[in-house]
Amino acid sequence: MLILHFVLLFLLIRLARALRPRAPPLRAGCAGRSFLLQTRGGLYIITLSAKPAGGYHFESWVVIYGGVEIDEEDDSFIMPESGVTILAVFARNYTGSGDITLTFKTRGGTELEELTVPRGSTVDLRGYMSWREGFDFAGWYSDGSFMERLDEIKMDGSRTVYAGWEPFDDVGWADWFHDNVVYVYENGLMNGTGATVFEPDGTVTRGMIVTILHRLEGEPAVNYLMPFADVAEGAWYAEAVRWAASEGIVTGVSETSFAPDDPITREQFAAILWRYAKYNGYDVSIGESTNILSYTDFDEIGEYAIPALQWACGEGIISGRGEGVLDPRGTATRAEAAAMLQRFAANVR
């Protein structure tokens, strides 16, 4: 079956021999698109057409995959047996003498030219995208921390935006945790459970969480006698646990056991983050006035974790699981861990 992938900005048209294209809604920059299929000497000839929306102009076709050559005179090409991906590049029209620039840092993706725009204008970033082999484009971010994804940007001065990327097939734009996963992936805090799998509903272990915080601190080495018999010398998490124990960030599930491979519970995670915040000298006083008695399962919270959960709820780091349930002893999912880490970085650090 012959298949053509025809991409307009974020758009994808699929063509098969049955010629039943399925087109998603139009986005910024594109007012219409069409194709003409003809047969000539047994060959399938595809002629492309794209109409820019008001305020945009068409610039070029870019062959992403398939190796076809597009005729510059009539925008046609011979359809091969394998799939083809073609990108239609649009640019926004700006009038007047622009004196500031918007720079796109694509970070390994296809390059975009700088925009020159009038000071005070607003650029709709949804009209611009990049493509990178093996990754999904996650959007444009205000800086290299990947904390804030931007749909548009006010040009009160020359600005630079940065492309975010993630390689996971099980993380999509519509998922509530999408931006959280991009943040932890781009900052090297969490990887996938496979090359293209994040497993958002999977669990995260106590050893993993301590290792992430150790990375945030620049992986300091400490001379401290390991108090936990179940943390083997040379284990991938051993030095992180040694550091965290030496600073009072972790206390173990008992005096001699850390349980590094156990899935971390929500209250354990909150307690470790709370102690980590105090270790760094961050203000944790918000927890003193936060009321968590409204949760129906308040009585399930371990006594040690009450001040930590008051703080985490007050800072917006953790929230309930619906219907008035906090579920303090439930295991934190990988998606929840990513969200808690980003919220901690945004609200506390």
MORAWO-V411904 format. One record per helix or strand. SS is the DSSP state (2 for helix, 1 for strand). FROM is the first residue (numbers start at 0). LEN is the number of residues. Records with the same first field share a line. If there is no record, write none. Layout:
BEGIN
SS->FROM-LEN / FROM-LEN
END
This chain:
BEGIN
1->3-5 / 10-5 / 21-2 / 29-11 / 42-10 / 55-10 / 75-3 / 83-9 / 99-6 / 114-3 / 121-3 / 135-6 / 148-2 / 151-3 / 158-8 / 193-1 / 196-1 / 202-1 / 204-1 / 262-1 / 264-1 / 330-1 / 332-1
2->124-3 / 177-9 / 205-11 / 237-9 / 265-14 / 284-5 / 297-3 / 302-12 / 333-14
END
